[in-house]
């Protein structure tokens, strides 16, 4: 949520410009990360295409899971900003809905501008879907939960397609993709995930740009005094410095900000005992370097890095960070600014009284955690970058990022 570059100083941001200019000018001076697909704000909702309509039905269909009780919508709830609908560290799936996943379900809203993982010119990992970037597109991401043993838990694509063929809308699926499509397992699975992607691209619910902050940027409303203080702290590189990873200004093309730069960071988030996988003291979720396929296994510098999420609708979420360790924004912001000044508040103690800092990473990877940039450039006992009242101001601003604002 705050600024956290890899190793310090390589972010491609204009935070200094944003802070130096008056607020009104600063909001248009710098780009907002990846371009929004709706640069002028929310686009009027029209009828969905036939492909997207089928995708909507697939998204909501729990019969496509082995349990018969889990759909895409189960873990990506509209009222929660298309993130998980509860505060569990990870959702339960499997044939009996009794197998816990390993990570919090991230929001899938505002992902239309995301791209497959790539390394920028300065080496920064950028893009990719899921916490570890293992999916290359919305379509690729949409297909994986169907076959994940701790999610929808189908044993094969053939099993998924068999369930699809028995669905009430199977006739619509054939009408859109051809009468023989359900006889071609790979082709049907590919069309199913294509329909899910098209639904997310077309339905304005996935990119409404309808927050109070959007209305503010478009000159349709004003922010309150506390919200403006929070925005200033969010942008200030000596205070919150949040814009280093979560750009808040409109793009050069007028696009509204996505509040993520789609990069990856190692935050040193405390280990979460609510995750069953952590009962094994030797297990560590290493994120980017340990992602499916093993293509980055040799990159020790990427161990412990996870995707920077959008902050849009962040106040609607019930669990935070990849491991769901914190449940409130107050906890999250306090951790950010006190992680290094008061580490004993966040990590367990050793027998000698020393702090087991960054305890959810093996010692050999703890050097990947950002310790150089604001608000992490503090020593034990120093004053945090934000006071308790300033944290409340930032939270007031973050609440303006929730969609559905009504003046």
DRENDO-806959 format. One record per residue: residue in one letter; y, x, z of N, C-alpha, C in turn. Coordinates in steps of 0.1 Angstrom, whole numbers, padded with zeros to 4 digits, always signed. Layout:
% residues N
AYXZYXZYXZ ...
% end
This chain:
% residues 407
X-0012+0008+0000+0000+0000+0000+0012+0008+0000 X+0012+0020+0006+0023+0029+0005+0020+0041-0005 X+0029+0050-0006+0028+0060-0016+0017+0070-0012 X+0008+0073-0021-0003+0082-0017-0008+0089-0030 X-0001+0099-0034-0006+0106-0046-0017+0116-0043 X-0024+0120-0053-0035+0130-0050-0029+0144-0048 X-0030+0148-0036-0025+0162-0033-0010+0163-0032 X-0003+0153-0036+0012+0153-0034+0020+0157-0046 X+0029+0148-0049+0040+0151-0059+0037+0149-0073 X+0026+0144-0077+0024+0143-0092+0026+0129-0097 X+0030+0119-0089+0032+0106-0094+0042+0105-0105 X+0040+0097-0115+0049+0095-0125+0058+0083-0122 X+0066+0084-0112+0075+0073-0108+0089+0077-0108 X+0098+0068-0106+0112+0070-0105+0118+0066-0092 X+0110+0069-0081+0114+0064-0068+0128+0069-0064 X+0131+0082-0067+0144+0087-0064+0155+0079-0071 X+0153+0076-0083+0163+0068-0091+0165+0054-0084 X+0153+0048-0081+0154+0034-0075+0162+0034-0062 X+0160+0045-0054+0166+0045-0041+0181+0049-0043 X+0184+0057-0052+0198+0061-0054+0207+0051-0059 X+0202+0042-0068+0211+0032-0074+0212+0020-0065 X+0223+0012-0067+0224-0001-0060+0212-0009-0063 X+0209-0019-0055+0197-0026-0056+0196-0033-0070 X+0206-0040-0074+0206-0048-0086+0203-0039-0098 X+0210-0027-0098+0208-0018-0109+0194-0011-0109 X+0190-0008-0096+0177-0001-0095+0165-0009-0100 X+0166-0023-0098+0155-0031-0102+0153-0031-0117 X+0163-0027-0125+0161-0026-0140+0161-0012-0145 X+0162-0002-0136+0163+0012-0140+0150+0018-0144 X+0140+0014-0137+0127+0021-0139+0116+0011-0143 X+0106+0017-0149+0094+0009-0154+0086+0004-0143 X+0078-0006-0145+0070-0012-0135+0055-0009-0136 X+0052+0004-0140+0038+0007-0142+0033+0001-0155 X+0020-0004-0155+0015-0010-0167+0023-0022-0171 X+0024-0025-0184+0032-0036-0188+0026-0049-0185 X+0033-0059-0181+0028-0072-0178+0026-0079-0192 X+0016-0088-0192+0013-0095-0204+0023-0106-0207 X+0032-0109-0197+0041-0120-0198+0055-0115-0193 X+0061-0107-0201+0073-0099-0197+0084-0108-0193 X+0085-0120-0198+0096-0129-0194+0093-0138-0182 X+0081-0136-0176+0078-0145-0165+0066-0154-0169 X+0064-0164-0162+0053-0173-0164+0054-0180-0177 X+0043-0181-0184+0042-0188-0197+0036-0202-0194 X+0042-0211-0201+0037-0225-0199+0022-0226-0202 X+0015-0233-0193+0001-0235-0195-0003-0244-0206 X-0010-0240-0216-0015-0248-0226-0030-0251-0225 X-0036-0258-0234-0050-0260-0233-0057-0247-0236 X-0069-0245-0230-0077-0233-0232-0084-0234-0245 X-0087-0223-0251-0096-0223-0263-0110-0227-0259 X-0118-0230-0269-0132-0234-0267-0139-0223-0259 X-0137-0210-0263-0143-0199-0257-0139-0198-0242 X-0126-0199-0239-0121-0198-0226-0126-0210-0217 X-0127-0222-0223-0132-0234-0216-0146-0232-0211 X-0155-0226-0220-0168-0223-0216-0168-0212-0205 X-0159-0203-0206-0158-0192-0196-0154-0198-0183 X-0146-0208-0183-0142-0214-0170-0154-0221-0163 X-0162-0227-0171-0174-0233-0165-0184-0223-0160 X-0185-0212-0167-0194-0201-0162-0189-0196-0149 X-0176-0194-0149-0169-0188-0137-0172-0196-0124 X-0173-0209-0126-0174-0218-0115-0189-0222-0112 X-0198-0217-0120-0212-0222-0120-0221-0214-0110 X-0224-0220-0099-0233-0213-0089-0248-0213-0093 X-0251-0221-0103-0265-0221-0107-0269-0209-0115 X-0260-0201-0119-0263-0188-0126-0267-0177-0116 X-0267-0179-0103-0271-0169-0094-0286-0172-0089 X-0292-0162-0084-0306-0163-0079-0307-0173-0067 X-0296-0173-0059-0296-0182-0048-0293-0197-0052 X-0286-0198-0063-0281-0211-0067-0269-0216-0060 X-0263-0206-0052-0252-0210-0043-0240-0201-0044 X-0240-0192-0054-0229-0182-0056-0225-0182-0070 X-0212-0183-0072-0205-0182-0085-0195-0171-0085 X-0189-0168-0096-0178-0159-0096-0167-0163-0087 X-0164-0177-0087-0154-0182-0079-0156-0181-0064 X-0169-0179-0060-0172-0178-0046-0165-0166-0040 X-0164-0155-0047-0159-0142-0042-0144-0140-0047 X-0140-0149-0056-0126-0147-0062-0119-0160-0062 X-0114-0164-0050-0109-0177-0047-0095-0178-0051 X-0092-0189-0058-0078-0191-0063-0068-0191-0052 X-0071-0198-0041-0061-0199-0030-0059-0185-0023 X-0068-0176-0025-0066-0162-0019-0061-0152-0030 X-0055-0157-0040-0051-0148-0051-0062-0142-0059 X-0073-0150-0060-0085-0145-0067-0091-0133-0061 X-0090-0132-0047-0097-0123-0039-0107-0131-0031 X-0114-0124-0022-0124-0131-0014-0117-0141-0004 X-0124-0152-0001-0118-0163+0007-0119-0161+0022 X-0124-0150+0027-0126-0148+0041-0123-0134+0045 X-0125-0131+0058-0122-0118+0063-0134-0109+0065 X-0145-0113+0059-0157-0104+0060-0154-0090+0054 X-0161-0080+0059-0159-0067+0053-0165-0066+0039 X-0175-0074+0037-0181-0075+0023-0188-0089+0023 X-0189-0095+0011-0196-0108+0010-0211-0106+0010 X-0218-0117+0012-0232-0117+0013-0237-0124+0000 X-0248-0118-0006-0254-0123-0018-0269-0121-0017 X-0275-0120-0029-0290-0119-0029-0296-0133-0031 X-0309-0133-0033-0316-0146-0035-0314-0155-0023 X-0313-0150-0011-0311-0158+0001-0297-0158+0007 X-0288-0152+0000-0274-0150+0005-0274-0143+0018 X-0283-0134+0020-0284-0127+0033-0283-0112+0031 X-0279-0107+0019-0277-0093+0017-0262-0090+0016 X-0258-0081+0025-0244-0078+0025-0240-0067+0014 X-0229-0070+0008-0224-0060-0002-0219-0048+0005 X-0214-0038-0002-0209-0026+0004-0194-0025+0004 X-0187-0034-0003-0172-0033-0004-0166-0047-0004 X-0153-0047+0000-0146-0060+0000-0144-0064-0015 X-0144-0077-0017-0142-0082-0031-0127-0081-0035 X-0124-0073-0045-0110-0071-0048-0104-0083-0056 X-0091-0085-0057-0086-0095-0065-0088-0092-0080 X-0090-0102-0088-0091-0100-0102-0079-0106-0110 X-0069-0109-0102-0057-0115-0108-0048-0103-0113 X-0041-0105-0124-0032-0095-0130-0039-0083-0135 X-0051-0084-0140-0058-0073-0146-0057-0072-0161 X-0050-0081-0167-0050-0082-0182-0045-0069-0188 X-0036-0062-0181-0030-0050-0186-0037-0037-0183 X-0048-0039-0175-0056-0027-0171-0064-0022-0183 X-0068-0009-0182-0076-0003-0193-0088+0004-0186 X-0097+0009-0195-0108+0017-0190-0103+0030-0184 X-0111+0035-0175-0107+0047-0168-0104+0059-0178 X-0093+0065-0175-0090+0077-0183-0082+0087-0173 X-0081+0099-0178-0074+0109-0170-0061+0112-0177 X-0050+0110-0170-0037+0112-0176-0035+0127-0178 X-0024+0131-0185-0021+0144-0189-0021+0154-0177 X-0016+0148-0165-0016+0157-0153-0029+0156-0145 X-0039+0150-0151-0052+0149-0144-0054+0137-0135 X-0045+0128-0134-0046+0117-0125-0056+0106-0131 X-0066+0103-0123-0075+0092-0128-0067+0079-0128 X-0069+0071-0139-0061+0059-0140-0069+0049-0148 X-0068+0036-0144-0075+0025-0150-0089+0023-0145 X-0096+0015-0152-0110+0012-0148-0110+0000-0139 X-0121-0007-0138-0122-0020-0130-0132-0018-0119 X-0131-0025-0108-0138-0023-0096-0131-0012-0088 X-0135-0011-0075-0129-0001-0066-0131+0013-0071 X-0142+0015-0079-0145+0029-0084-0143+0030-0099 X-0138+0020-0106-0135+0021-0120-0147+0021-0129 X-0158+0017-0124-0171+0018-0132-0171+0009-0144 X-0164-0002-0144-0163-0011-0155-0152-0007-0164 X-0154-0009-0177-0144-0005-0187-0135-0016-0192 X-0138-0029-0188-0130-0040-0193-0132-0052-0184 X-0124-0062-0186-0127-0075-0179-0141-0080-0182 X-0145-0079-0195-0158-0083-0199-0169-0075-0192 X-0168-0062-0192-0177-0054-0185-0178-0057-0170 X-0167-0059-0164-0166-0062-0150-0173-0076-0147 X-0171-0085-0156-0176-0099-0154-0191-0099-0154 X-0197-0090-0162-0212-0091-0163-0220-0085-0151 X-0214-0075-0144-0221-0068-0134-0226-0076-0122 X-0218-0085-0117-0223-0092-0105-0235-0100-0107 X-0238-0105-0120-0249-0113-0123-0262-0105-0120 X-0262-0092-0122-0274-0084-0120-0274-0075-0108 X-0264-0076-0100-0263-0069-0087-0272-0075-0077 X-0282-0068-0071-0291-0073-0061-0285-0079-0049 X-0272-0074-0045-0266-0080-0033-0255-0090-0037 X-0254-0093-0050-0245-0104-0054-0253-0115-0060 X-0252-0118-0073-0258-0130-0079-0273-0127-0081 X-0277-0115-0081-0291-0110-0079-0301-0115-0089 X-0297-0117-0102-0307-0120-0112-0314-0107-0115 X-0327-0108-0118-0335-0096-0121-0333-0090-0134 X-0328-0098-0144-0326-0093-0157-0316-0102-0165 X-0311-0097-0176-0303-0105-0184-0310-0117-0189 X-0323-0116-0192-0331-0127-0196-0331-0138-0185 X-0331-0135-0173-0331-0145-0162-0317-0152-0162 X-0306-0144-0164-0293-0150-0165-0292-0160-0176 X-0297-0156-0188-0296-0164-0200-0305-0177-0198 X-0316-0175-0191-0324-0187-0189-0317-0197-0180 X-0310-0192-0170-0302-0202-0162-0291-0208-0170 X-0285-0200-0179-0274-0205-0187-0279-0216-0196 X-0291-0214-0202-0297-0224-0211-0299-0237-0204 X-0301-0237-0191-0304-0249-0183-0291-0255-0178 X-0280-0249-0180-0267-0254-0175-0263-0266-0182 X-0255-0275-0176-0250-0287-0182-0241-0285-0194 X-0235-0273-0195-0226-0270-0206-0233-0261-0217 X-0246-0260-0216-0254-0252-0226-0251-0256-0240 X-0250-0269-0243-0246-0274-0256-0233-0269-0261 X-0223-0269-0252-0210-0264-0255-0211-0249-0259 X-0219-0241-0251-0221-0227-0253-0226-0225-0267 X-0237-0233-0271-0243-0232-0284-0233-0236-0295 X-0225-0246-0293-0215-0251-0303-0205-0240-0306 X-0201-0232-0295-0191-0222-0297-0197-0209-0303 X-0209-0206-0299-0214-0193-0303-0226-0193-0313 X-0230-0205-0317-0241-0207-0326-0253-0213-0320 X-0260-0221-0328-0272-0229-0323-0283-0220-0318 X-0284-0208-0324-0296-0199-0320-0292-0189-0309 X-0280-0189-0304-0275-0178-0296-0283-0177-0283 X-0288-0188-0277-0295-0186-0264-0310-0181-0266 X-0314-0179-0279-0326-0173-0281-0325-0158-0283 X-0313-0153-0282-0310-0138-0283-0304-0134-0270 X-0312-0128-0261-0308-0125-0247-0296-0116-0247 X-0297-0105-0254-0285-0096-0253-0273-0102-0259 X-0274-0109-0270-0263-0116-0277-0257-0127-0268 X-0265-0134-0261-0261-0145-0253-0253-0140-0240 X-0259-0129-0235-0252-0123-0223-0239-0117-0227 X-0238-0111-0238-0226-0105-0243-0215-0116-0245 X-0220-0128-0251-0210-0139-0254-0206-0145-0240 X-0215-0146-0231-0212-0151-0218-0201-0143-0211 X-0202-0130-0211-0192-0122-0205-0179-0122-0213 X-0180-0123-0226-0168-0124-0234-0161-0137-0231 X-0168-0148-0228-0161-0161-0225-0154-0159-0211 X-0161-0152-0202-0154-0150-0189-0142-0142-0190 X-0142-0132-0199-0130-0124-0201-0119-0133-0207 X-0123-0141-0217-0113-0149-0224-0106-0159-0215 X-0114-0164-0206-0109-0174-0196-0099-0167-0187 X-0101-0155-0183-0092-0147-0175-0079-0144-0182 X-0081-0141-0195-0069-0138-0203-0060-0150-0206 X-0066-0161-0208-0059-0173-0212-0054-0182-0201 X-0061-0183-0190-0057-0192-0180-0045-0186-0172 X-0034-0193-0172-0022-0187-0165-0024-0185-0150 X-0035-0191-0144-0038-0189-0130-0040-0174-0127 X-0045-0167-0137-0048-0153-0135-0036-0144-0137 X-0025-0149-0142-0013-0141-0143-0001-0150-0144 X+0002-0158-0133+0012-0168-0133+0027-0162-0132 X+0028-0151-0126+0042-0145-0123+0051-0156-0117 X+0046-0162-0107+0053-0173-0101+0057-0171-0086 X+0059-0158-0083+0063-0155-0069+0078-0157-0067 X+0082-0157-0054+0096-0157-0051+0103-0144-0057 X+0096-0133-0056+0101-0120-0061+0103-0121-0076 X+0094-0127-0084+0096-0129-0098+0109-0137-0101 X+0110-0148-0093+0122-0157-0095+0135-0149-0092 X+0134-0140-0082+0145-0131-0078+0149-0122-0090 X+0138-0115-0095+0141-0106-0107+0146-0113-0119 X+0143-0126-0120+0147-0134-0132+0161-0141-0129 X+0167-0138-0117+0180-0143-0114+0179-0158-0110 X+0168-0163-0106+0166-0177-0103+0167-0181-0088 X+0167-0170-0080+0168-0173-0065+0173-0160-0059 X+0176-0161-0046+0180-0149-0038+0170-0146-0027 X+0168-0133-0024+0160-0130-0013+0168-0131+0000 X+0161-0134+0011+0167-0135+0024+0171-0121+0029 X+0178-0121+0040+0183-0108+0046+0171-0099+0050 X+0162-0105+0057+0150-0097+0061+0142-0092+0049 X+0140-0101+0039+0133-0097+0027+0139-0086+0019 X+0153-0086+0019+0160-0075+0012+0158-0062+0020 X+0159-0063+0033+0157-0051+0041+0143-0045+0038 X+0133-0054+0038+0119-0050+0035+0118-0044+0021 X+0125-0049+0011+0124-0043-0002+0130-0029-0002 X+0142-0028+0005+0148-0015+0006+0139-0005+0012 X+0132-0008+0023+0123+0001+0030+0111+0004+0021 X+0106-0006+0013+0095-0005+0004+0099+0006-0007 X+0111+0006-0011+0115+0015-0022+0120+0028-0017 X+0124+0029-0004+0130+0042+0001+0119+0053+0002 X+0121+0064-0005+0111+0075-0005+0110+0082+0008 X+0120+0080+0017+0119+0086+0030+0114+0076+0041 X+0111+0064+0037+0106+0054+0047+0093+0049+0043 X+0092+0037+0036+0079+0032+0032+0073+0040+0020 X+0082+0043+0010+0078+0050-0002+0067+0043-0009 X+0066+0030-0008+0055+0022-0014+0055+0023-0029 X+0067+0024-0035+0068+0024-0050+0061+0036-0057 X+0058+0046-0049+0051+0057-0055+0037+0053-0062 X+0031+0042-0056+0019+0037-0062+0020+0023-0066 X+0031+0016-0061+0032+0002-0063+0046-0001-0069 X+0049+0002-0081+0062+0000-0087+0067-0014-0086 X+0080-0015-0082+0086-0028-0079+0097-0032-0089 X+0100-0024-0099+0111-0027-0108+0105-0032-0121 X+0113-0039-0129+0109-0044-0142+0107-0032-0152 X+0099-0034-0161+0096-0024-0171+0108-0023-0181 X+0108-0012-0189+0118-0010-0199+0119-0021-0209 X+0108-0028-0211+0107-0039-0220+0110-0052-0213 X+0114-0052-0201+0117-0064-0193+0105-0070-0186 X+0093-0064-0187+0081-0069-0181+0083-0069-0166 X+0077-0079-0160+0077-0080-0145+0067-0070-0139 X+0069-0065-0128+0061-0054-0122+0047-0059-0117 X+0037-0051-0118+0024-0055-0114+0021-0049-0100 X+0030-0041-0094+0028-0036-0081+0015-0027-0080 X+0011-0021-0090+0001-0010-0090+0003-0001-0102 X+0000+0011-0100+0001+0021-0111-0014+0023-0117 X-0023+0016-0111-0037+0017-0116-0044+0030-0114 X-0039+0038-0104-0045+0051-0101-0054+0050-0089 X-0058+0061-0084-0068+0062-0073-0062+0071-0062 X-0066+0068-0050-0062+0076-0038-0072+0076-0027 X-0071+0087-0019-0079+0088-0008-0070+0086+0005 X-0073+0076+0012-0064+0072+0023-0069+0075+0037 X-0082+0080+0038-0087+0083+0051-0089+0070+0060 X-0092+0059+0053-0094+0046+0061-0105+0048+0071 X-0104+0043+0083-0115+0044+0093-0127+0038+0088 X-0138+0043+0093-0152+0037+0090-0152+0023+0096 X-0159+0014+0089-0160+0000+0093-0174-0003+0098 X-0175-0005+0111-0188-0008+0117-0194-0022+0113 X-0185-0030+0107-0190-0043+0102-0199-0042+0090 X-0199-0031+0083-0207-0029+0071-0221-0024+0075 X-0231-0031+0071-0245-0027+0075-0248-0013+0070 X-0243-0010+0058-0246+0003+0052-0242+0015+0061 X-0232+0012+0070-0227+0022+0079-0235+0024+0091 X-0245+0016+0093-0255+0018+0104-0262+0032+0102 X-0263+0036+0090-0268+0049+0087-0257+0059+0088 X-0258+0068+0099-0247+0077+0102-0245+0087+0090 X-0255+0089+0082-0254+0099+0071-0249+0093+0058 X-0247+0080+0058-0242+0073+0046-0226+0074+0045 X-0221+0077+0034-0207+0076+0031-0204+0070+0018 X-0195+0061+0017-0191+0055+0004-0180+0065-0002 X-0184+0072-0012-0175+0082-0018-0167+0078-0029 X-0168+0065-0033-0159+0060-0043-0160+0066-0057 X-0149+0071-0062-0149+0075-0076-0159+0085-0080 X-0162+0095-0072-0171+0106-0076-0185+0101-0075 X-0188+0090-0069-0202+0086-0067-0204+0073-0075 X-0196+0070-0084-0197+0057-0091-0210+0056-0100 X-0214+0044-0103-0226+0041-0111-0226+0049-0124 X-0237+0056-0127-0239+0064-0139-0238+0079-0136 X-0231+0082-0125-0230+0096-0121-0222+0105-0130 X-0213+0099-0138-0206+0108-0147-0195+0116-0141 X-0191+0113-0128-0181+0121-0121-0187+0128-0109 X-0200+0129-0108-0207+0134-0096-0203+0149-0094 X-0199+0156-0104-0195+0170-0102-0181+0172-0098 X-0173+0161-0097-0159+0161-0094-0157+0159-0079 X-0159+0170-0071-0157+0168-0057-0143+0164-0053 X-0134+0168-0061-0120+0164-0058-0117+0149-0059 X-0127+0142-0065-0125+0127-0066-0133+0119-0055 X-0139+0126-0047-0147+0120-0036-0138+0114-0026 X-0140+0101-0023-0132+0094-0013-0120+0087-0019 X-0119+0087-0032-0108+0081-0039-0112+0067-0043 X-0103+0057-0041-0105+0043-0045-0093+0038-0053 X-0095+0028-0061-0085+0022-0069-0073+0017-0061 X-0061+0019-0066-0049+0013-0060-0048-0001-0064 X-0049-0011-0055-0048-0025-0059-0034-0030-0061 X-0033-0041-0068-0020-0047-0069-0016-0053-0056 X-0003-0053-0053+0002-0059-0040+0006-0074-0043 X+0005-0079-0055+0008-0093-0057-0002-0101-0049 X+0003-0111-0042-0006-0120-0034-0012-0113-0022 X-0007-0101-0019-0014-0093-0008-0013-0101+0005 X-0003-0109+0007-0002-0117+0020-0013-0128+0021 X-0019-0131+0009-0029-0142+0009-0043-0136+0012 X-0045-0123+0013-0058-0117+0015-0062-0118+0029 X-0075-0117+0031-0081-0118+0045-0087-0105+0050 X-0088-0095+0041-0094-0082+0044-0088-0072+0035 X-0086-0060+0040-0078-0050+0033-0086-0037+0032 X-0084-0029+0021-0090-0017+0018-0104-0019+0012 X-0110-0009+0006-0123-0011+0000-0134-0015+0010 X-0132-0011+0022-0143-0014+0032-0139-0025+0041 X-0128-0032+0038-0124-0044+0046-0121-0041+0061 X-0117-0029+0063-0115-0024+0077-0105-0032+0085 X-0094-0036+0078-0083-0043+0085-0082-0057+0080 X-0077-0066+0089-0077-0080+0085-0062-0086+0084 X-0052-0078+0088-0039-0083+0087-0030-0073+0081 X-0019-0077+0075-0009-0068+0070-0002-0060+0081 X-0001-0065+0092+0005-0058+0104-0003-0046+0107 X-0017-0048+0108-0026-0037+0110-0025-0026+0099 X-0025-0031+0087-0025-0022+0075-0012-0013+0076 X+0000-0019+0077+0012-0011+0077+0013-0002+0089 X+0008-0007+0101+0008+0002+0113-0001+0014+0110 X-0013+0012+0104-0022+0023+0101-0015+0033+0092 X-0008+0028+0081-0002+0037+0072+0008+0046+0079 X+0016+0041+0087+0027+0049+0093+0023+0056+0106 X+0012+0052+0112+0008+0059+0124-0005+0067+0123 X-0011+0067+0111-0023+0074+0109-0023+0088+0114 X-0011+0095+0111-0010+0109+0114-0002+0111+0127 X+0006+0102+0131+0014+0104+0143+0006+0100+0155 X-0003+0090+0154-0011+0085+0165-0025+0083+0160 X-0032+0093+0156-0045+0091+0150-0056+0086+0160 X-0053+0088+0173-0062+0083+0183-0063+0067+0183 X-0053+0061+0178-0053+0046+0177-0063+0041+0166 X-0066+0049+0157-0074+0045+0145-0088+0051+0144 X-0090+0062+0150-0103+0069+0149-0110+0071+0162 X-0123+0072+0163-0130+0075+0175-0127+0089+0180 X-0130+0091+0193-0128+0104+0199-0142+0112+0200 X-0141+0125+0199-0153+0133+0202-0154+0135+0217 X-0165+0141+0221-0168+0142+0235-0157+0151+0242 X-0151+0160+0234-0141+0168+0240-0127+0162+0240 X-0126+0150+0235-0114+0143+0235-0106+0144+0222 X-0111+0153+0213-0104+0154+0200-0107+0142+0191 X-0099+0140+0181-0100+0128+0173-0109+0130+0160 X-0118+0121+0158-0126+0122+0146-0118+0116+0134 X-0108+0123+0130-0099+0118+0119-0106+0118+0106 X-0103+0108+0098-0109+0105+0085-0125+0104+0086 X-0129+0097+0096-0143+0096+0100-0152+0089+0090 X-0147+0084+0079-0155+0077+0069-0157+0086+0057 X-0155+0099+0059-0157+0109+0048-0164+0121+0054 X-0174+0127+0047-0179+0140+0052-0168+0150+0053 X-0169+0159+0062-0158+0169+0064-0154+0177+0052 X-0164+0179+0043-0161+0187+0031-0152+0180+0021 X-0150+0167+0023-0141+0159+0014-0128+0155+0020 X-0127+0158+0033-0115+0153+0040-0102+0159+0035 X-0103+0170+0028-0092+0177+0022-0086+0169+0010 X-0094+0159+0005-0089+0150-0006-0079+0139-0001 X-0079+0137+0012-0070+0127+0018-0056+0131+0017 X-0047+0122+0013-0033+0126+0012-0027+0128+0025 X-0021+0139+0028-0015+0143+0040-0001+0149+0038 X+0004+0148+0026+0016+0155+0022+0028+0146+0020 X+0026+0134+0016+0037+0126+0011+0040+0115+0021 X+0053+0111+0022+0057+0100+0031+0049+0088+0028 X+0044+0081+0038+0046+0083+0053+0036+0092+0060 X+0028+0100+0052+0018+0108+0058+0022+0122+0062 X+0034+0125+0059+0039+0139+0063+0044+0140+0077 X+0036+0135+0086+0040+0135+0100+0029+0142+0108 X+0033+0147+0120+0024+0154+0129+0022+0145+0141 X+0011+0147+0149+0008+0139+0161+0020+0140+0170 X+0023+0128+0175+0034+0127+0185+0048+0125+0178 X+0049+0126+0165+0062+0124+0158+0065+0109+0157 X+0077+0106+0153+0080+0092+0151+0075+0087+0138 X+0068+0076+0137+0063+0070+0125+0075+0068+0115 X+0072+0067+0102+0082+0065+0092+0088+0052+0093 X+0081+0042+0098+0086+0028+0100+0085+0024+0115 X+0095+0018+0120+0094+0012+0133+0087-0001+0133 X+0083-0007+0144+0077-0020+0144+0085-0031+0137 X+0098-0031+0140+0107-0040+0134+0108-0038+0119 X+0108-0026+0114+0108-0023+0100+0095-0027+0093 X+0084-0026+0100+0071-0031+0095+0072-0046+0092 X+0078-0053+0102+0080-0067+0100+0089-0070+0088 X+0099-0062+0086+0107-0064+0074+0099-0062+0061 X+0091-0052+0060+0083-0049+0048+0073-0061+0046 X+0067-0066+0057+0058-0077+0056+0066-0090+0050 X+0078-0092+0055+0086-0103+0050+0088-0102+0035 X+0090-0089+0030+0091-0087+0016+0078-0090+0009 X+0067-0084+0014+0054-0086+0008+0050-0100+0006 X+0055-0109+0015+0052-0123+0014+0059-0129+0002 X+0070-0123-0003+0076-0128-0015+0068-0126-0028 X+0057-0118-0027+0049-0115-0038+0038-0125-0040 X+0037-0136-0032+0027-0146-0033+0031-0156-0044 X+0021-0159-0053+0024-0168-0064+0025-0182-0058 X+0032-0191-0066+0033-0205-0063+0046-0208-0055 X+0056-0199-0057+0069-0201-0050+0076-0214-0055 X+0080-0222-0046+0088-0234-0050+0102-0233-0044 X+0113-0231-0051+0126-0230-0046+0130-0242-0037 
% end
